Amino acid sequence: MGLVALILWGMFLLLSFVFAGAIGLQRGRKGIIWAGITVLGAALTYAFVCVVLGVLELEGYLKSMSFVFTVGVGVAGLFLFGWGVTKLRR
């Protein structure tokens, strides 16, 4: 299960590089910031992989504060990724 989560995250990160390249080509120099936000957001979603691994390895992880913090970082990463990708269509 942990390996599957890591593979899916790797594919998501690769997809973010494709979107970042498209944003960079479409917007030029102004697109560099948005491309960076997209890649940063995808990188922060690694927190979801950490959540999966933590749940698999630790019994009380679901009740800990680090679980809430890690899920929050993952959600922030999804938000940043989505925010960067929205600049692609304009």
N, C-alpha and C positions, 0 to 999 in steps of 0.2 A: 504494500500500500504506500509506503514512504517513497519507494522508487518511482512509482507511478506519479505521485505528486511532484516529484523532482523533474521527471520527464515532461509533464504538462507545463510546469513553470518554465522550463527551458524553451519549449515551443512558444509559449506566450512571450517570453523575452525576445526570441527571434522575430516574432510577429511585430513587436514594438520597434525593432530596428528597421523593418520594412516600412512601417508607418512613418517613422522618423525620417527616413530617406525620402519618402513621398512628400512629407511636409517641407523638408529642406528644398526639394526641387520646385515645389509649387510657390513657396514664399521667399526663396532666396535667403539673404542674410537675416532677415527678420524671422525666418522660420527656424533658425538655429535654437533659439530659446524654447520655442514650442516643441521642437524635436527632443530637446533635452528633458523637458517636463514629461514627455511621453515615455522616454526610456527610464527616467527616474521613477515614475509611477509603476512601470512594469517591474523594476527592480525591487520596489518596496512590497510588491505582492509576494515576495519570498517569505514574508511573514506567515502566509497561509500554509506554506510547506512546513514551516516550523511548528505551526499549530497541529498539523497532522502528525508530525513526528513526536511532538510532545504528548499528544493524546495516546499514541501507540505505546510510548515508553513509560509514562508516569501515570500512576493511578489517580492522584488528586489534582491533576493539571487543570481539569475543567473548572474546578472551584477556586483556582488561584487568581491573583490579580495580574500575574504575567500573561495569563490566557487572554484576559480582557484587553490588556495593552497590546499584545501581539495581533489580535483580531482588529483592533483599532488602526494599527499601522498598515495592515493589509487592506482595510477599507479605504484608508487615505491614499494608498497606492492605486487602487482601482479608480478613485476619484480623479487623481492626477492624470492617469492614463486616459481616462475618458475626456477630461478637459483638453488635453493635448490633441487627441484625435478629432475633436469637434472643430479644430482650426483647419483641418484638412479639407473640409467640404466648402469652406467659404472662399 
